[in-house]
Amino acid sequence: MIMYGDFLEWAMLRSADNEKMAQKLITYKPLAKWFAMEYSKRCNEFKTAFKPYLNKNIDASTRMNFFSEMTESIFKIYPSALMNEFIKELKKEKLKV
């Protein structure tokens, strides 16, 4: 569930808080697949980095903060090729209307 919230947040950032554009972004399958793959990489990095602390008494809030730090780098990525394809699709869609 966290991934979908983060994907929506990422889409809102990339669509300048335009909700309709964000909806189109999150339903564009190539971007959704890309985001899921990138998110999965960061989850695996989190698991590896957190492994030494598994037997420690660390509360859920601290774990979540650490996880957020590991995954926040995805917000800095702009997948140019995919976004260009997305824009082309939008232009085609507008021509059909």
C-alpha distance (Angstrom), angle and dihedral (degrees) to the residues before:
residue distance angle dihedral
M1 . . .
I2 3.78 . .
M3 3.79 90.9 .
Y4 3.80 92.6 57.0
G5 3.79 91.7 50.3
D6 3.78 89.8 49.6
F7 3.82 91.1 46.8
L8 3.80 90.3 52.6
E9 3.80 90.3 47.9
W10 3.83 90.2 49.0
A11 3.82 90.5 49.0
M12 3.81 91.3 49.9
L13 3.81 90.0 52.4
R14 3.81 91.6 49.0
S15 3.80 92.8 46.8
A16 3.81 96.0 48.7
D17 3.83 89.9 -113.8
N18 3.82 91.9 -59.1
E19 3.82 101.9 146.3
K20 3.82 95.9 -157.2
M21 3.79 91.2 50.9
A22 3.81 90.7 46.9
Q23 3.82 89.6 52.4
K24 3.78 90.0 52.6
L25 3.80 90.6 48.2
I26 3.79 94.6 52.2
T27 3.80 92.0 47.5
Y28 3.80 93.1 50.4
K29 3.81 99.5 103.0
P30 3.83 98.9 -151.8
L31 3.81 90.5 55.8
A32 3.79 92.5 44.4
K33 3.81 90.3 52.3
W34 3.80 91.7 46.6
F35 3.81 92.1 49.8
A36 3.81 92.4 47.7
M37 3.81 90.8 50.3
E38 3.81 93.3 48.4
Y39 3.79 91.4 45.1
S40 3.79 90.8 50.2
K41 3.81 90.0 53.5
R42 3.77 90.4 54.0
C43 3.81 92.2 46.9
N44 3.79 89.3 54.2
E45 3.80 90.0 48.7
F46 3.81 88.6 51.7
K47 3.82 91.9 51.1
T48 3.79 91.2 50.4
A49 3.80 94.2 45.4
F50 3.81 93.9 44.8
K51 3.80 96.0 46.4
P52 3.84 94.8 93.2
Y53 3.82 89.4 55.7
L54 3.82 98.3 50.5
N55 3.79 94.7 101.6
K56 3.78 93.4 43.4
N57 3.76 122.8 98.6
I58 3.82 97.6 -108.2
D59 3.79 118.7 157.6
A60 3.81 123.3 -128.3
S61 3.80 93.3 -109.3
T62 3.81 92.0 57.3
R63 3.80 90.8 47.0
M64 3.80 90.9 50.3
N65 3.81 91.6 49.2
F66 3.80 90.2 51.3
F67 3.81 90.7 47.7
S68 3.82 90.6 49.9
E69 3.79 90.5 51.6
M70 3.80 90.1 52.1
T71 3.80 94.7 49.1
E72 3.80 100.6 38.9
S73 3.81 93.0 83.5
I74 3.80 88.3 75.1
F75 3.81 88.4 71.9
K76 3.80 90.0 64.4
I77 3.80 93.5 57.9
Y78 3.79 121.5 96.0
P79 3.82 110.2 -171.3
S80 3.82 95.8 -149.5
A81 3.80 98.5 -175.3
L82 3.81 93.2 49.6
M83 3.79 93.0 44.0
N84 3.81 90.4 50.6
E85 3.81 89.7 52.7
F86 3.79 89.8 47.3
I87 3.81 90.7 52.9
K88 3.81 90.4 49.7
E89 3.80 89.3 52.7
L90 3.80 90.6 50.3
K91 3.79 91.1 51.7
K92 3.82 90.9 50.9
E93 3.78 90.0 48.9
K94 3.81 92.1 52.4
L95 3.80 91.1 49.6
K96 3.81 89.8 55.6
V97 3.81 93.3 52.7
